[in-house]
Amino acid sequence: MANLQRPRIAIIGTGAIGGFYGVMLARAGFDVHFLLRSEYAAVRGNGLQVNSAVHGAITLDNVQAYRDVAQMPPCDWLLVGAKTTSNAALAPLITQVAAPGAKVLLLQNGLGVEEALRPLLPASLHLLGGLCFICVHRSAPGVVEHQSLGAVSLGYHSGPATEQGARQAILEQGAGLFSAAGIDATAMASLEQARWQKLVWNVPYNGLSVLLNAGTSALMSNADSRALIQALMQEVVQGAAACGHELPAGFADKLFANTERMPDYQPSMYHDWQQQRPMELQAIYAAPLLAAAQAGCELPRIQALYQALSFIDSRNRP
């Protein structure tokens, strides 16, 4: 049985996000088990590789990799790095691999992702959300390119921990896993606020990278796209406020300035579009638009961007 000092960790969805954090945790000595689909053979044969501009080249050999969830041991922490578009299919897998009282941490973008998954999971499981501030993508099966950043913000969504103190203890335990792996991690009092904060970046840069077929450097070097990014950011801030989440003063300006200093980056939605995978439009656009509308707040630029992306997505299937 895994103990509190050395919990057993499952990575559900070993793409760029799951691969990066899973490798970092395994490198730090944690017992990490990876559930894979299409990349199983490559990872079994060659291990997992992270080429990091921050940490250097890291290769994890002899990966504890599985194609069948039934062969995995019960795990205390489940890190879900798969796209939100696959959550309904993942729920039975999560239930099967979760040890009693396990913590399920969704490392996913957008709004309402925990609410959609919660009814599909046993009430005995703790459900947490994690916001990853990271530039990372998959370049080949089992190979992850990490360009910059990496911090994680954690928030408690629901589960058997009803007292604030118990929830905080679980969050600090989760943050401690990442900290032990050399990753900055913060326990957030409000998961919903944390998700709105991440949307301030995701709404403009994910969608515009597809609509304008451009990475962040190109988007930041043109006066028109810069103005559009800032206008979209302000709409997210307005939507958050309408829903009761006042974001810190100057938060959007800070993210905008940080993006100017980043290396050129193609967001995850750009890669989904290029590889003809479904884009995460529900979580990143539809859910925030609906939440704001229910609070009496219209976000016309975000609505227009969502409609344009929906058109592109509907025509972008193999």
C-alpha positions as CSV (number, residue, x, y, z in Angstrom):
1,M,0.0,0.0,0.0
2,A,1.4,3.4,-1.0
3,N,1.8,5.8,2.0
4,L,1.4,9.5,2.3
5,Q,5.1,10.1,1.9
6,R,5.3,8.1,-1.3
7,P,1.8,8.0,-2.9
8,R,1.3,6.0,-6.1
9,I,0.6,8.3,-9.0
10,A,-1.3,7.6,-12.3
11,I,-1.0,9.7,-15.4
12,I,-4.2,9.4,-17.4
13,G,-3.5,10.8,-20.8
14,T,0.3,10.8,-21.5
15,G,0.4,13.7,-24.0
16,A,2.5,16.8,-23.6
17,I,1.1,17.8,-20.2
18,G,0.8,14.3,-18.7
19,G,4.2,13.3,-20.2
20,F,6.0,16.4,-18.8
21,Y,4.7,16.3,-15.2
22,G,4.8,12.5,-15.1
23,V,8.5,12.4,-16.1
24,M,9.3,15.1,-13.6
25,L,7.6,13.3,-10.8
26,A,9.2,10.0,-11.7
27,R,12.6,11.6,-11.9
28,A,12.0,12.9,-8.3
29,G,11.5,9.3,-7.1
30,F,7.8,9.0,-7.1
31,D,6.1,5.8,-8.2
32,V,4.4,6.9,-11.4
33,H,2.3,4.7,-13.7
34,F,1.4,5.9,-17.3
35,L,-1.8,5.0,-19.2
36,L,-1.2,5.3,-22.9
37,R,-3.1,4.6,-26.1
38,S,-1.4,5.2,-29.5
39,E,2.0,5.9,-28.0
40,Y,2.3,2.7,-25.9
41,A,4.6,0.8,-28.2
42,A,7.0,3.8,-28.7
43,V,7.2,4.5,-24.9
44,R,7.6,0.8,-24.1
45,G,10.5,0.6,-26.6
46,N,12.2,4.0,-26.2
47,G,11.0,5.4,-22.9
48,L,9.7,9.0,-22.4
49,Q,11.8,11.9,-23.4
50,V,11.4,15.5,-22.3
51,N,13.6,18.1,-24.1
52,S,13.4,21.0,-21.8
53,A,14.8,24.5,-22.2
54,V,14.6,24.8,-18.4
55,H,15.7,21.4,-17.1
56,G,17.7,20.0,-20.0
57,A,17.2,16.7,-21.8
58,I,15.5,14.1,-19.6
59,T,14.9,10.5,-20.6
60,L,12.8,8.2,-18.4
61,D,13.7,4.6,-19.3
62,N,11.8,1.5,-18.1
63,V,8.5,3.5,-18.0
64,Q,5.7,1.8,-16.0
65,A,3.4,2.0,-19.1
66,Y,0.1,0.4,-19.6
67,R,-2.3,0.1,-22.5
68,D,-5.0,-1.6,-20.4
69,V,-6.2,0.1,-17.3
70,A,-7.1,-3.2,-15.7
71,Q,-3.4,-4.0,-15.4
72,M,-2.6,-0.8,-13.4
73,P,-2.3,-0.9,-9.6
74,P,-4.6,1.2,-7.5
75,C,-3.3,4.8,-7.4
76,D,-3.6,7.5,-4.8
77,W,-3.2,10.5,-7.1
78,L,-4.6,10.5,-10.7
79,L,-3.3,13.3,-12.9
80,V,-5.6,13.7,-15.9
81,G,-3.7,15.4,-18.8
82,A,-6.0,14.3,-21.6
83,K,-8.0,16.9,-23.5
84,T,-11.4,17.9,-22.1
85,T,-13.0,16.5,-25.3
86,S,-12.4,12.9,-24.0
87,N,-13.5,13.3,-20.3
88,A,-16.7,11.2,-20.6
89,A,-14.8,8.3,-22.0
90,L,-12.1,8.7,-19.3
91,A,-14.5,8.5,-16.3
92,P,-14.7,4.7,-16.1
93,L,-10.9,4.4,-16.5
94,I,-10.4,6.9,-13.6
95,T,-12.9,4.9,-11.4
96,Q,-11.1,1.7,-12.2
97,V,-7.6,2.8,-11.3
98,A,-8.4,5.0,-8.3
99,A,-7.5,3.6,-4.8
100,P,-10.1,4.2,-2.1
101,G,-10.2,8.0,-1.3
102,A,-8.0,8.8,-4.3
103,K,-7.4,12.4,-5.5
104,V,-8.2,13.1,-9.1
105,L,-6.5,16.2,-10.5
106,L,-7.7,17.6,-13.8
107,L,-4.8,19.3,-15.5
108,Q,-7.1,20.8,-18.1
109,N,-8.0,24.1,-19.6
110,G,-11.4,25.9,-19.6
111,L,-14.4,26.3,-17.4
112,G,-16.8,23.7,-16.1
113,V,-14.6,20.7,-16.7
114,E,-14.9,19.4,-13.1
115,E,-18.7,20.0,-13.1
116,A,-19.0,17.8,-16.2
117,L,-16.9,15.0,-14.9
118,R,-18.1,14.9,-11.2
119,P,-21.4,13.1,-11.9
120,L,-19.5,10.3,-13.7
121,L,-17.2,9.6,-10.7
122,P,-17.9,7.9,-7.4
123,A,-18.6,10.4,-4.5
124,S,-15.8,8.9,-2.5
125,L,-13.1,10.4,-4.9
126,H,-11.7,13.9,-4.3
127,L,-11.9,16.0,-7.5
128,L,-9.4,18.8,-7.9
129,G,-8.5,21.1,-10.7
130,G,-5.0,22.1,-11.8
131,L,-4.1,25.1,-14.0
132,C,-0.8,24.6,-15.8
133,F,1.1,27.7,-16.8
134,I,3.5,26.0,-19.3
135,C,4.7,26.1,-22.9
136,V,4.9,22.4,-23.9
137,H,4.0,20.3,-26.9
138,R,4.5,16.7,-28.2
139,S,6.9,16.5,-31.1
140,A,6.8,12.7,-31.7
141,P,5.4,9.6,-29.9
142,G,6.9,9.7,-26.4
143,V,8.8,12.9,-27.0
144,V,7.8,16.2,-25.3
145,E,9.3,19.6,-26.0
146,H,9.2,22.0,-23.0
147,Q,9.9,25.6,-24.0
148,S,9.3,27.5,-20.8
149,L,7.4,27.9,-17.5
150,G,5.7,25.0,-15.7
151,A,3.9,26.3,-12.6
152,V,0.7,24.6,-11.4
153,S,-2.2,26.2,-9.4
154,L,-4.4,23.7,-7.6
155,G,-7.9,24.1,-6.3
156,Y,-10.3,21.7,-4.6
157,H,-13.6,21.1,-6.4
158,S,-15.6,18.4,-4.6
159,G,-15.5,15.2,-2.7
160,P,-15.5,13.8,0.8
161,A,-13.4,16.7,2.3
162,T,-16.1,19.1,3.3
163,E,-14.2,21.1,5.9
164,Q,-11.9,23.9,4.6
165,G,-9.0,22.6,6.7
166,A,-9.3,19.1,5.2
167,R,-9.4,20.5,1.7
168,Q,-6.4,22.8,2.3
169,A,-4.4,19.8,3.6
170,I,-5.2,17.8,0.4
171,L,-4.2,20.8,-1.8
172,E,-1.0,21.2,0.1
173,Q,-0.2,17.5,-0.3
174,G,-0.8,17.9,-4.0
175,A,1.3,21.0,-4.3
176,G,4.0,19.2,-2.3
177,L,4.2,16.5,-5.0
178,F,5.0,19.1,-7.6
179,S,7.4,21.0,-5.4
180,A,9.4,17.8,-4.7
181,A,9.8,17.5,-8.4
182,G,11.1,21.0,-8.8
183,I,7.9,22.5,-10.0
184,D,6.3,25.7,-8.6
185,A,2.9,24.8,-7.2
186,T,0.3,27.0,-5.4
187,A,-2.9,26.0,-3.5
188,M,-5.7,28.3,-4.7
189,A,-8.6,29.1,-2.4
190,S,-11.0,29.4,-5.3
191,L,-10.7,26.9,-8.2
192,E,-13.3,28.9,-10.2
193,Q,-11.3,32.1,-10.0
194,A,-8.1,30.2,-11.0
195,R,-9.9,28.9,-14.1
196,W,-11.1,32.4,-15.1
197,Q,-7.5,33.7,-14.6
198,K,-6.2,31.0,-17.0
199,L,-8.9,31.9,-19.5
200,V,-7.5,35.5,-19.7
201,W,-4.6,33.9,-21.7
202,N,-6.3,30.9,-23.3
203,V,-9.2,32.7,-24.9
204,P,-7.2,35.1,-27.0
205,Y,-4.1,33.1,-27.8
206,N,-5.6,29.6,-28.4
207,G,-8.3,30.9,-30.7
208,L,-6.3,33.5,-32.6
209,S,-3.4,31.1,-33.2
210,V,-5.9,29.0,-35.3
211,L,-7.9,31.8,-36.8
212,L,-4.8,33.8,-37.9
213,N,-2.5,30.7,-38.4
214,A,0.2,32.3,-36.2
215,G,2.3,31.6,-33.1
216,T,2.6,34.0,-30.2
217,S,5.6,35.9,-31.6
218,A,3.7,36.8,-34.8
219,L,0.6,37.7,-32.9
220,M,2.6,40.0,-30.6
221,S,4.4,41.8,-33.4
222,N,1.4,43.2,-35.2
223,A,-0.6,46.2,-33.9
224,D,-4.0,44.9,-35.0
225,S,-3.6,41.4,-33.4
226,R,-2.1,43.0,-30.3
227,A,-5.2,45.3,-30.0
228,L,-7.5,42.3,-30.5
229,I,-5.7,40.2,-27.9
230,Q,-6.0,43.0,-25.3
231,A,-9.7,43.5,-26.1
232,L,-10.4,39.8,-25.7
233,M,-8.5,39.7,-22.5
234,Q,-10.6,42.6,-21.1
235,E,-13.8,40.7,-22.1
236,V,-12.6,37.7,-20.0
237,V,-11.9,40.0,-17.1
238,Q,-15.5,41.4,-17.5
239,G,-17.0,37.9,-17.7
240,A,-15.1,36.8,-14.6
241,A,-16.3,39.9,-12.6
242,A,-19.9,39.3,-13.7
243,C,-19.6,35.8,-12.3
244,G,-18.4,37.1,-9.0
245,H,-14.6,36.7,-9.6
246,E,-12.7,40.0,-9.4
247,L,-9.3,39.3,-10.9
248,P,-6.3,41.1,-9.5
249,A,-5.7,44.6,-10.9
250,G,-3.4,44.6,-13.9
251,F,-3.6,40.8,-14.3
252,A,-4.3,40.9,-18.0
253,D,-1.6,43.4,-18.6
254,K,0.9,41.2,-16.7
255,L,0.0,38.1,-18.9
256,F,0.3,40.2,-22.0
257,A,3.8,41.5,-21.0
258,N,4.8,37.9,-20.0
259,T,3.8,36.7,-23.5
260,E,6.0,39.3,-25.1
261,R,9.0,37.8,-23.3
262,M,8.1,34.1,-24.1
263,P,9.7,32.2,-26.9
264,D,7.5,31.7,-29.9
265,Y,4.8,29.3,-29.0
266,Q,1.9,27.5,-30.8
267,P,-0.8,26.9,-28.2
268,S,-2.5,23.5,-27.8
269,M,-5.5,24.4,-29.9
270,Y,-3.2,25.2,-32.8
271,H,-1.7,21.7,-32.6
272,D,-5.2,20.2,-32.4
273,W,-6.3,22.1,-35.5
274,Q,-3.1,21.2,-37.4
275,Q,-3.6,17.5,-36.6
276,Q,-7.3,17.6,-37.3
277,R,-8.3,16.7,-33.7
278,P,-11.4,18.3,-32.1
279,M,-10.6,21.7,-30.6
280,E,-11.5,22.3,-26.9
281,L,-14.2,24.9,-27.8
282,Q,-16.8,23.8,-25.2
283,A,-14.5,24.3,-22.2
284,I,-12.5,27.4,-23.4
285,Y,-15.3,29.3,-25.1
286,A,-18.9,27.9,-24.8
287,A,-18.8,27.4,-21.0
288,P,-17.5,30.9,-20.1
289,L,-19.9,32.5,-22.6
290,L,-22.8,30.7,-21.0
291,A,-21.7,31.5,-17.5
292,A,-21.3,35.2,-18.3
293,A,-24.7,35.3,-20.2
294,Q,-26.4,33.8,-17.2
295,A,-24.9,36.6,-15.1
296,G,-26.3,39.1,-17.6
297,C,-23.0,39.9,-19.3
298,E,-22.5,39.7,-23.1
299,L,-19.0,39.1,-24.5
300,P,-19.3,40.0,-28.2
301,R,-15.7,39.6,-29.3
302,I,-15.4,36.2,-27.6
303,Q,-18.7,35.1,-29.1
304,A,-17.5,36.1,-32.6
305,L,-14.2,34.2,-32.1
306,Y,-16.1,31.1,-30.8
307,Q,-18.4,31.2,-33.9
308,A,-15.5,31.4,-36.3
309,L,-13.7,28.6,-34.5
310,S,-16.8,26.4,-34.5
311,F,-17.0,26.8,-38.3
312,I,-13.3,25.9,-38.7
313,D,-13.6,23.0,-36.3
314,S,-16.7,21.5,-38.2
315,R,-14.7,21.4,-41.4
316,N,-11.5,20.1,-40.0
317,R,-11.9,16.3,-39.7
318,P,-9.8,13.7,-41.5
